[in-house]
């Protein structure tokens, strides 16, 4: 990070609790609560700190209830923190100043800013007025987004008649018309099919490349994180568990790789035992072995050298990383929280 530049996001010892009424059981308890209410307090965010540099694309991970969305809402200024410090694009988010709001956007996969009954073009026009966009700026920005998201043919269709994937693309157009420098993305691929998820990820990467926008992304879809983010921040029960390289995280919590071997014919039991191979799902010719990262090359070389001599002819050899979702699950297992 350039020492002369302020981070796009700076968070220090951030805290947030929610207060809720403790409900008494039965009719008598409900009547008592009318006169004397008891409250409980839940700590959603408990003293987390991190920075995000300009132009960085960071995954923000954790199980349900970890405090991710609460943190994003405080960064955007929608919620006031109970304690700690936030600086976002050099501004204090909770002041909600106009020049700050013009430089950010907050996209939630389960929330819509489109007008349901009218053509999506009119929702875009409304956002143009909200952000007071110059006509030329608006036209150039809209055309760029429509081309990137292949949405031009759908401008006259009401939001309610779009498919879920088309609607998510329209949401992104509406959210990015003003070319924000900071994108807060909360489950942007929620509910989308695999093909549409891939299209949204490619769009976000291209937008990051073109505009140098900073992105903080939450997702339970680990493909989003693996394809978009080199760095991840992981929280659980409002506390910071990890902040660093996704590659280093995988190396730390997944010290092995998986080697898949497909043979032309079934190996003998003695050969399987010698090389520690196990059949995959009862297959006669497909075998697997977990190998330590620093031994992958030597093991692969050894079995290839024995292909057709000591082992049947090898048709294919594949080396696979541990899925990122399995890595995240192991982190929570070690911290006492198992993510299913």
LUMLUMKOL-332076 format. One line per 5 residues: their letters; for each residue x, y, z of C-alpha. Coordinates in nm, 2 decimals. Each point is the difference from the previous one (the first is absolute). Example, Ala and Ser with C-alpha at 12.3 -4.5 7.8 and 13.67 -1.06 7.14 Angstrom:
AS> 1.23/-0.45/0.78 ~ 0.14/0.34/-0.07
This chain:
XXXXX> 0.00/0.00/0.00 ~ 0.13/0.35/-0.09 ~ 0.10/0.17/0.33 ~ -0.13/0.33/-0.14 ~ -0.35/-0.13/-0.06
XXXXX> -0.27/-0.05/0.26 ~ -0.16/-0.34/0.00 ~ -0.34/-0.01/-0.18 ~ -0.14/-0.16/0.32 ~ 0.16/0.03/0.34
XXXXX> -0.17/-0.18/0.30 ~ 0.13/0.01/0.35 ~ -0.15/-0.19/0.30 ~ -0.35/0.01/-0.15 ~ -0.29/-0.10/0.22
XXXXX> -0.37/-0.04/-0.03 ~ -0.27/-0.15/0.22 ~ -0.37/-0.05/-0.05 ~ -0.25/0.05/0.28 ~ -0.32/-0.21/-0.01
XXXXX> -0.30/-0.06/0.23 ~ 0.01/-0.32/0.20 ~ -0.34/-0.16/-0.05 ~ -0.17/-0.16/0.30 ~ -0.18/-0.32/-0.05
XXXXX> -0.38/-0.02/0.01 ~ -0.27/0.26/0.02 ~ 0.10/0.12/0.35 ~ 0.36/0.05/-0.12 ~ -0.12/0.20/-0.31
XXXXX> -0.22/0.22/0.23 ~ 0.29/0.07/0.24 ~ 0.23/0.10/-0.29 ~ -0.25/0.28/-0.09 ~ 0.09/0.16/0.34
XXXXX> 0.35/-0.11/0.06 ~ 0.22/-0.12/-0.29 ~ 0.32/-0.19/0.04 ~ 0.27/0.03/-0.27 ~ 0.28/-0.22/-0.13
XXXXX> 0.31/0.12/-0.18 ~ 0.17/-0.19/-0.28 ~ 0.35/0.09/-0.11 ~ 0.00/-0.02/-0.38 ~ 0.35/0.15/-0.05
XXXXX> 0.26/-0.01/0.27 ~ 0.31/0.21/-0.06 ~ 0.11/-0.09/-0.35 ~ 0.26/0.20/-0.19 ~ 0.12/-0.01/-0.36
XXXXX> 0.10/0.22/-0.29 ~ -0.09/-0.03/-0.37 ~ 0.22/0.17/-0.26 ~ -0.12/0.19/-0.30 ~ -0.09/-0.23/-0.29
XXXXX> 0.02/-0.31/0.22 ~ -0.25/-0.28/-0.03 ~ -0.05/-0.17/0.34 ~ -0.21/-0.30/0.10 ~ -0.19/0.06/0.33
XXXXX> -0.09/-0.35/0.14 ~ -0.17/-0.16/0.30 ~ -0.30/-0.22/0.09 ~ -0.35/0.14/0.03 ~ -0.02/0.24/0.29
XXXXX> 0.37/0.07/0.00 ~ -0.05/0.38/-0.04 ~ 0.08/0.04/-0.37 ~ -0.31/0.19/-0.11 ~ 0.00/0.21/0.31
XXXXX> 0.36/0.10/-0.07 ~ -0.08/0.09/-0.36 ~ -0.29/0.21/0.12 ~ 0.22/0.19/0.24 ~ 0.26/0.06/-0.28
XXXXX> -0.27/0.13/-0.23 ~ -0.14/0.23/0.28 ~ -0.33/-0.18/0.03 ~ 0.07/-0.10/0.36 ~ 0.18/0.19/0.27
XXXXX> 0.27/-0.19/0.19 ~ -0.01/-0.03/0.38 ~ 0.38/0.05/0.01 ~ 0.31/0.01/-0.21 ~ 0.10/0.20/-0.31
XXXXX> -0.09/-0.02/-0.37 ~ 0.15/0.21/-0.28 ~ -0.13/-0.07/-0.35 ~ 0.14/0.17/-0.31 ~ 0.13/0.26/0.25
XXXXX> -0.34/0.07/0.14 ~ -0.20/-0.09/0.31 ~ -0.28/-0.23/-0.14 ~ -0.25/0.08/0.27 ~ -0.01/0.37/-0.10
XXXXX> -0.15/-0.12/-0.33 ~ 0.13/0.30/-0.19 ~ -0.10/0.04/-0.36 ~ 0.35/-0.02/-0.15 ~ 0.06/-0.32/0.19
XXXXX> -0.32/-0.17/-0.11 ~ 0.07/0.09/-0.36 ~ 0.32/-0.21/0.02 ~ -0.14/-0.33/0.15 ~ -0.26/-0.26/-0.07
XXXXX> -0.15/-0.28/0.21 ~ -0.13/-0.30/-0.19 ~ -0.20/-0.27/0.19 ~ -0.09/-0.32/-0.18 ~ -0.33/-0.02/0.19
XXXXX> -0.10/0.37/-0.04 ~ -0.12/0.19/-0.30 ~ 0.02/0.36/-0.10 ~ -0.19/-0.05/-0.33 ~ -0.36/0.12/-0.03
XXXXX> -0.19/-0.32/-0.04 ~ -0.28/0.11/-0.24 ~ 0.19/0.22/-0.24 ~ 0.26/-0.06/-0.28 ~ 0.35/-0.02/0.15
XXXXX> 0.10/0.30/-0.22 ~ -0.22/0.22/0.23 ~ 0.18/-0.13/0.31 ~ 0.33/0.10/-0.16 ~ -0.14/0.34/-0.08
XXXXX> -0.11/0.04/0.36 ~ 0.35/-0.08/0.13 ~ 0.13/0.26/-0.25 ~ -0.21/0.26/0.17 ~ 0.09/-0.12/0.35
XXXXX> 0.37/0.03/-0.07 ~ -0.04/0.31/-0.22 ~ 0.19/-0.15/-0.29 ~ 0.09/0.21/-0.30 ~ -0.18/-0.12/-0.31
XXXXX> 0.33/-0.09/-0.19 ~ 0.14/-0.17/0.31 ~ -0.32/-0.20/0.05 ~ -0.02/-0.10/-0.36 ~ 0.37/-0.12/-0.01
XXXXX> -0.03/-0.18/0.33 ~ -0.33/-0.17/-0.09 ~ 0.13/-0.11/-0.34 ~ 0.32/-0.15/0.15 ~ -0.20/-0.19/0.26
XXXXX> -0.26/-0.13/-0.24 ~ 0.27/-0.13/-0.23 ~ 0.20/-0.16/0.28 ~ -0.31/-0.17/0.14 ~ -0.17/-0.07/-0.34
XXXXX> -0.32/0.17/0.12 ~ -0.08/0.24/-0.28 ~ -0.29/-0.20/-0.14 ~ -0.19/-0.01/0.33 ~ -0.03/0.38/0.07
XXXXX> -0.37/0.01/-0.07 ~ -0.10/-0.30/0.21 ~ -0.13/0.05/0.36 ~ 0.21/-0.13/0.28 ~ -0.27/-0.25/0.10
XXXXX> 0.02/-0.18/-0.33 ~ 0.38/-0.05/0.00 ~ 0.16/-0.32/0.10 ~ 0.20/0.00/0.33 ~ 0.33/0.02/-0.19
XXXXX> -0.12/0.28/-0.22 ~ -0.13/0.19/0.30 ~ 0.33/-0.03/0.18 ~ 0.18/0.14/-0.31 ~ -0.25/0.29/0.00
XXXXX> 0.07/0.06/0.37 ~ 0.37/0.03/-0.08 ~ -0.07/0.25/-0.27 ~ -0.22/0.21/0.23 ~ 0.27/-0.02/0.28
XXXXX> 0.29/0.09/-0.22 ~ -0.13/0.28/-0.23 ~ 0.17/0.26/0.21 ~ 0.33/-0.19/-0.03 ~ 0.07/-0.04/0.38
XXXXX> 0.35/-0.05/0.13 ~ -0.12/-0.24/0.27 ~ -0.22/-0.30/-0.05 ~ -0.15/-0.18/0.30 ~ -0.14/-0.33/-0.13
XXXXX> -0.21/-0.22/0.23 ~ -0.07/-0.34/-0.17 ~ -0.01/0.14/-0.36 ~ -0.05/-0.35/-0.15 ~ -0.26/-0.12/0.25
XXXXX> -0.25/-0.23/-0.17 ~ 0.16/0.02/-0.35 ~ 0.08/-0.31/-0.21 ~ 0.36/-0.10/-0.07 ~ 0.01/0.17/-0.34
XXXXX> -0.13/0.33/0.13 ~ 0.23/-0.01/0.30 ~ 0.29/-0.02/-0.24 ~ -0.12/0.29/-0.20 ~ -0.04/0.22/0.31
XXXXX> 0.35/-0.09/0.12 ~ 0.15/0.08/-0.34 ~ -0.18/0.34/0.00 ~ 0.13/0.09/0.34 ~ 0.35/-0.08/-0.09
XXXXX> -0.02/0.20/-0.32 ~ -0.16/0.30/0.19 ~ 0.28/-0.02/0.26 ~ 0.26/0.00/-0.28 ~ -0.16/0.29/-0.19
XXXXX> -0.09/0.23/0.29 ~ 0.25/-0.10/0.27 ~ -0.30/-0.03/0.23 ~ 0.05/-0.14/0.35 ~ -0.23/-0.30/0.08
XXXXX> -0.09/-0.17/0.33 ~ -0.19/-0.31/-0.08 ~ -0.19/-0.24/0.23 ~ -0.12/-0.34/-0.15 ~ -0.08/-0.35/0.11
XXXXX> 0.09/-0.11/-0.35 ~ 0.37/-0.08/0.02 ~ 0.04/0.01/-0.37 ~ -0.06/0.38/0.02 ~ 0.28/0.03/0.25
XXXXX> 0.25/-0.23/-0.18 ~ -0.05/0.18/-0.34 ~ -0.02/0.36/0.12 ~ 0.21/0.04/0.32 ~ 0.37/-0.04/0.07
XXXXX> -0.06/0.11/0.36 ~ -0.27/-0.10/0.25 ~ -0.11/0.13/0.34 ~ -0.18/-0.27/0.21 ~ -0.21/0.08/0.31
XXXXX> -0.21/-0.21/0.23 ~ -0.23/0.11/0.29 ~ 0.11/0.36/-0.07 ~ 0.37/-0.07/0.04 ~ 0.28/0.00/-0.26
XXXXX> 0.15/-0.35/-0.06 ~ 0.21/0.06/-0.31 ~ 0.12/0.28/-0.22 ~ 0.24/-0.08/-0.28 ~ 0.07/-0.18/-0.33
XXXXX> -0.24/-0.26/-0.12 ~ 0.29/-0.20/-0.14 ~ 0.17/0.00/0.34 ~ -0.33/-0.09/0.17 ~ -0.04/-0.31/-0.23
XXXXX> 0.37/-0.10/0.05 ~ -0.04/0.03/0.38 ~ -0.33/-0.18/0.04 ~ 0.03/-0.24/-0.29 ~ 0.35/-0.14/0.01
XXXXX> -0.08/-0.27/-0.25 ~ -0.10/-0.02/-0.36 ~ -0.21/-0.26/-0.17 ~ 0.14/-0.21/-0.28 ~ -0.24/-0.18/-0.23
XXXXX> 0.13/-0.28/-0.22 ~ -0.20/-0.16/-0.28 ~ 0.15/-0.33/-0.12 ~ -0.07/-0.18/-0.33 ~ -0.08/-0.32/0.20
XXXXX> -0.06/-0.09/0.37 ~ 0.32/0.01/0.22 ~ 0.08/-0.30/0.21 ~ -0.06/0.02/0.37 ~ 0.38/-0.02/0.07
XXXXX> 0.06/0.30/-0.22 ~ -0.28/0.20/0.17 ~ 0.15/-0.08/0.34 ~ 0.35/0.09/-0.11 ~ -0.09/0.34/-0.12
XXXXX> -0.27/0.07/0.26 ~ -0.28/0.03/-0.27 ~ -0.37/-0.05/0.07 ~ -0.27/-0.06/-0.26 ~ -0.25/0.29/-0.05
XXXXX> -0.36/-0.10/0.07 ~ 0.07/-0.36/-0.08 ~ 0.15/0.08/-0.34 ~ 0.24/-0.27/-0.14 ~ 0.23/0.24/-0.18
XXXXX> -0.03/0.34/0.18 ~ 0.21/0.04/0.32 ~ 0.08/0.28/0.24 ~ 0.27/0.09/0.26 ~ 0.06/0.29/0.23
XXXXX> 0.36/0.12/-0.03 ~ 0.18/0.27/0.21 ~ 0.06/0.31/-0.21 ~ 0.38/-0.03/0.00 ~ -0.02/-0.36/-0.12
XXXXX> -0.25/0.04/-0.29 ~ 0.27/0.03/-0.27 ~ 0.21/-0.30/0.12 ~ -0.31/-0.22/0.04 ~ -0.14/0.09/-0.34
XXXXX> 0.34/-0.07/-0.16 ~ 0.02/-0.33/0.18 ~ -0.33/-0.13/-0.12 ~ 0.05/0.13/-0.35 ~ 0.33/-0.18/-0.01
XXXXX> -0.18/-0.33/0.09 ~ -0.28/0.05/-0.26 ~ -0.02/-0.32/-0.20 ~ 0.27/-0.16/0.22 ~ -0.11/-0.08/0.36
XXXXX> -0.32/0.20/-0.05 ~ -0.25/-0.02/-0.29 ~ 0.04/0.27/-0.27 ~ -0.11/0.34/0.13 ~ -0.27/0.16/-0.22
XXXXX> -0.02/0.32/0.20 ~ 0.15/0.17/0.31 ~ -0.16/0.29/0.17 ~ 0.12/0.21/0.30 ~ -0.27/0.18/0.19
XXXXX> 0.00/0.26/0.27 ~ -0.22/-0.04/0.31 ~ -0.33/0.19/-0.07 ~ 0.00/0.34/0.17 ~ -0.33/-0.08/0.18
XXXXX> 0.17/-0.30/0.17 ~ 0.29/0.23/0.11 ~ -0.25/0.25/0.15 ~ -0.18/-0.29/0.18 ~ 0.33/-0.12/0.15
XXXXX> 0.07/0.35/0.14 ~ -0.33/0.00/0.18 ~ 0.05/-0.35/0.13 ~ 0.33/0.11/0.15 ~ -0.17/0.30/0.15
XXXXX> -0.28/-0.20/0.16 ~ -0.26/0.10/-0.27 ~ -0.08/-0.26/-0.26 ~ -0.15/0.14/-0.33 ~ -0.22/-0.24/-0.18
